Amino acid sequence: MENKCECCHKTKERSEEEYKSLIHRLNRIEGQIRGIKGMVEKNAYCTDIIVQVAAANAALNAFNRELLSNHIKTCVAEDIKAGNNGTVDDLLATLQKLMK
């Protein structure tokens, strides 16, 4: 018998607006990463690359904030209303991972 975590089977139906917003952010981040790769390939100056990496990190953090906010407003709130308080423990574990 395989030992899989419960979270591997969870999914979330997102609104069209939420989906488009998240995908838009990810597409922009993907472009930033390609740009950074190009800078390395063209032997750009180190600090110029570092500044672009910092911008990509900020974009990833903004993506996480949006996703986390949506998660709390939907998944977590709905589970608490349904009496599934284990979701709070999952949320706290996720927050601990984000704050490493």
C-alpha positions as CSV (number, residue, x, y, z in Angstrom):
1,M,0.0,0.0,0.0
2,E,1.3,3.4,-0.9
3,N,1.6,6.0,1.8
4,K,0.5,9.3,0.3
5,C,-0.3,12.5,2.2
6,E,-3.9,13.6,2.3
7,C,-3.0,17.0,0.7
8,C,-1.9,15.3,-2.5
9,H,-5.5,14.7,-3.4
10,K,-6.9,18.1,-2.6
11,T,-8.0,20.4,-5.4
12,K,-9.6,23.8,-5.5
13,E,-12.1,25.2,-8.0
14,R,-11.0,28.8,-8.6
15,S,-13.1,31.5,-10.1
16,E,-12.2,32.7,-13.6
17,E,-11.0,36.0,-12.1
18,E,-8.8,34.3,-9.5
19,Y,-7.4,31.9,-12.1
20,K,-6.6,34.6,-14.6
21,S,-4.9,36.8,-11.9
22,L,-2.7,34.0,-10.7
23,I,-1.7,32.8,-14.2
24,H,-1.0,36.5,-15.1
25,R,1.3,36.8,-12.2
26,L,3.0,33.5,-12.9
27,N,3.5,34.5,-16.6
28,R,5.2,37.7,-15.5
29,I,7.4,35.8,-13.0
30,E,8.4,33.3,-15.7
31,G,9.4,36.3,-18.0
32,Q,11.5,37.7,-15.2
33,I,13.3,34.4,-14.7
34,R,14.0,34.1,-18.5
35,G,15.3,37.7,-18.3
36,I,17.6,36.8,-15.5
37,K,18.9,33.7,-17.4
38,G,19.5,36.0,-20.4
39,M,21.5,38.4,-18.2
40,V,23.7,35.5,-17.0
41,E,24.2,34.3,-20.5
42,K,25.2,37.8,-21.6
43,N,27.6,38.2,-18.7
44,A,25.7,41.0,-17.1
45,Y,27.2,42.7,-14.1
46,C,26.5,40.8,-10.8
47,T,24.6,43.6,-9.0
48,D,22.4,44.1,-12.0
49,I,21.4,40.4,-11.9
50,I,21.0,40.6,-8.1
51,V,18.5,43.5,-8.5
52,Q,16.5,41.5,-11.0
53,V,16.5,38.4,-8.7
54,A,15.2,40.6,-5.9
55,A,12.4,41.8,-8.1
56,A,11.5,38.2,-9.0
57,N,11.5,37.3,-5.3
58,A,9.2,40.2,-4.6
59,A,6.9,39.0,-7.4
60,L,6.8,35.4,-6.0
61,N,6.1,36.8,-2.5
62,A,3.2,38.9,-4.0
63,F,1.9,35.7,-5.7
64,N,2.0,33.8,-2.4
65,R,0.2,36.6,-0.6
66,E,-2.6,36.6,-3.1
67,L,-2.9,32.8,-3.1
68,L,-2.8,32.7,0.7
69,S,-5.4,35.4,1.0
70,N,-7.7,33.6,-1.3
71,H,-7.0,30.3,0.5
72,I,-8.0,31.8,3.9
73,K,-11.1,33.5,2.5
74,T,-12.4,30.3,0.8
75,C,-10.9,27.0,1.8
76,V,-10.0,27.8,5.4
77,A,-13.2,29.7,6.1
78,E,-15.4,27.0,4.5
79,D,-13.7,24.2,6.5
80,I,-14.0,26.0,9.8
81,K,-17.7,26.6,9.1
82,A,-18.1,22.9,8.3
83,G,-16.3,22.0,11.6
84,N,-13.1,20.8,10.1
85,N,-10.6,22.6,12.4
86,G,-7.7,20.6,11.1
87,T,-7.5,23.1,8.3
88,V,-6.2,25.7,10.8
89,D,-3.3,23.3,11.7
90,D,-2.6,22.9,8.0
91,L,-2.6,26.7,7.6
92,L,-0.2,27.2,10.5
93,A,2.2,24.5,9.1
94,T,2.1,26.3,5.8
95,L,2.8,29.7,7.4
96,Q,5.8,28.2,9.3
97,K,7.2,27.0,6.0
98,L,6.7,30.4,4.4
99,M,8.6,32.1,7.3
100,K,11.8,30.0,7.1
